[in-house]
């Protein structure tokens, strides 16, 4: 009985080893460096705060019924 089980187990183990995946993950490239460019517009997200085109938060002040960016 042991020889029969071993006779079946050896080919199954060999088949499992042959079907194993030995591929490696390719190294990922480094993230590109993004330089900030001059930004003239903004989107108002709440009163007194906005986001410019670079994604930075900017302070806004009320001027004549509207809001304008504070130049620092």
C-alpha positions in Angstrom: 0.0 0.0 0.0 2.8 2.4 0.8 4.5 1.8 -2.5 1.3 2.6 -4.3 0.8 5.9 -2.5 4.4 6.8 -3.1 4.2 5.9 -6.7 1.2 8.3 -7.1 2.7 11.0 -4.9 6.0 11.3 -6.6 4.6 12.2 -10.1 2.1 14.6 -8.4 4.8 16.5 -6.5 7.0 16.6 -9.7 4.0 18.0 -11.7 3.5 20.7 -9.0 7.1 21.6 -9.1 7.2 21.9 -12.9 4.1 24.1 -12.8 5.6 26.5 -10.2 5.9 30.1 -11.3 9.4 31.4 -10.9 8.9 34.8 -12.6 10.1 37.9 -10.8 8.4 41.3 -10.5 10.0 43.9 -12.7 11.5 46.9 -10.8 9.3 49.9 -10.9 10.6 53.1 -12.4 11.1 56.1 -10.0 8.4 58.7 -9.9 9.0 61.6 -12.3 10.1 64.9 -10.6 7.4 67.5 -11.1 8.6 71.1 -11.1 6.3 73.8 -10.0 5.4 76.3 -12.6 4.0 79.8 -12.2 0.3 79.6 -11.3 -2.3 82.4 -11.9 -5.6 80.7 -11.2 -7.3 79.0 -8.3 -10.5 77.1 -7.3 -12.4 78.2 -4.3 -13.1 75.3 -1.9 -14.5 77.3 1.0 -14.6 80.9 2.2 -11.1 82.1 2.6 -9.4 79.0 1.1 -8.7 77.9 -2.4 -6.4 75.5 -4.4 -4.1 76.7 -7.1 -3.1 74.8 -10.2 -0.2 73.2 -8.4 -2.5 71.7 -5.8 -1.3 74.0 -3.0 -3.8 75.6 -0.6 -3.9 79.4 -0.9 -5.5 82.0 1.3 -8.3 84.2 -0.1 -9.5 87.6 1.1 -12.8 89.3 0.4 -12.5 92.2 -2.0 -15.6 94.1 -3.3 -18.0 91.2 -2.8 -15.6 88.6 -4.3 -12.5 86.8 -3.2 -9.0 87.3 -4.4 -5.8 85.5 -3.6 -3.5 87.0 -1.0 -0.1 87.7 -2.6 2.7 86.8 -0.2 
